[in-house]
């Protein structure tokens, strides 16, 4: 499964690296939305994938924050 490997990769990263990944994913989502609005986006399912990846990153960040307390 691709998602399991992606989550394992996220768990291996530090919180700072996760925050950088989160910023990059949010920028990508913005660009995809912009392309969609201007009818330049071919693969619209990519928006859904990026949104789910953002949620996965935020979940791992919150899990690490809880584990630190």
Order of alpha helices (4+ residues) and beta strands (2+ residues): alpha-alpha-alpha
